[in-house]
Amino acid sequence: MQARMKNPAMVLPDAMKGIQNLYKAMHQGGVPQQLLELVHLRASQINGCSACVYAGVQGARKAGETDDRLATLAAWRETPFFNDAERAALALTEAATRLADRSGDAVPDDIWDAAADNFDERQISAIILMVAVTNLFNRINATIKEPAGASWT
């Protein structure tokens, strides 16, 4: 498969500068890289973005993730491999990614409260930004049909 066009973030260089600044900020939030990678990967799985799932697995492995955790991320609720903080981040990721799937609050109080019990405001900010940027790239890649393993250069 070949992309329909070059990634818009590369076509419009100022867009990539803004995205890079978001990444820089989220990495200053105090969330372990492994968890940010899991958040990215889970949102990408939900959105069916093959390019981001592929990149997410690579990034997670580079950050030290195990095959057991990567293999079961889509079913994290039913596995023993994730701690309470990771579960809270993954639940927040799913709720913030599936905004239209709920009636009432898009992010229910119980999900928010679990995140707030495990993370401070800076950390939650980093997680929310990772979800948002991931969803941005998922939508770009789905629109232009970016293939898994494609290089942006």
Secondary structure as the mmCIF struct_conf table of DSSP 4:
data_model
#
loop_
_struct_conf.conf_type_id
_struct_conf.id
_struct_conf.beg_label_comp_id
_struct_conf.beg_label_asym_id
_struct_conf.beg_label_seq_id
_struct_conf.end_label_comp_id
_struct_conf.end_label_asym_id
_struct_conf.end_label_seq_id
BEND BEND1 ARG A 4 LYS A 6
HELX_RH_AL_P HELX_RH_AL_P1 PRO A 8 VAL A 11
BEND BEND2 LEU A 12 LEU A 12
HELX_RH_AL_P HELX_RH_AL_P2 PRO A 13 MET A 26
TURN_TY1_P TURN_TY1_P1 HIS A 27 GLN A 28
BEND BEND3 GLY A 29 GLY A 29
HELX_RH_AL_P HELX_RH_AL_P3 GLN A 33 ASN A 47
TURN_TY1_P TURN_TY1_P2 GLY A 48 GLY A 48
HELX_RH_AL_P HELX_RH_AL_P4 SER A 50 LYS A 62
TURN_TY1_P TURN_TY1_P3 ALA A 63 GLY A 64
HELX_RH_AL_P HELX_RH_AL_P5 ASP A 67 THR A 72
HELX_RH_3T_P HELX_RH_3T_P1 LEU A 73 GLU A 78
BEND BEND4 PRO A 80 PHE A 81
HELX_RH_AL_P HELX_RH_AL_P6 ASP A 84 THR A 97
HELX_RH_3T_P HELX_RH_3T_P2 LEU A 99 ASP A 101
BEND BEND5 SER A 103 GLY A 104
BEND BEND6 ALA A 106 VAL A 107
HELX_RH_AL_P HELX_RH_AL_P7 ASP A 109 ASN A 118
HELX_RH_AL_P HELX_RH_AL_P8 GLU A 121 ILE A 144
TURN_TY1_P TURN_TY1_P4 LYS A 145 LYS A 145
HELX_LH_PP_P HELX_LH_PP_P1 GLU A 146 PRO A 147
TURN_TY1_P TURN_TY1_P5 ALA A 148 GLY A 149
#
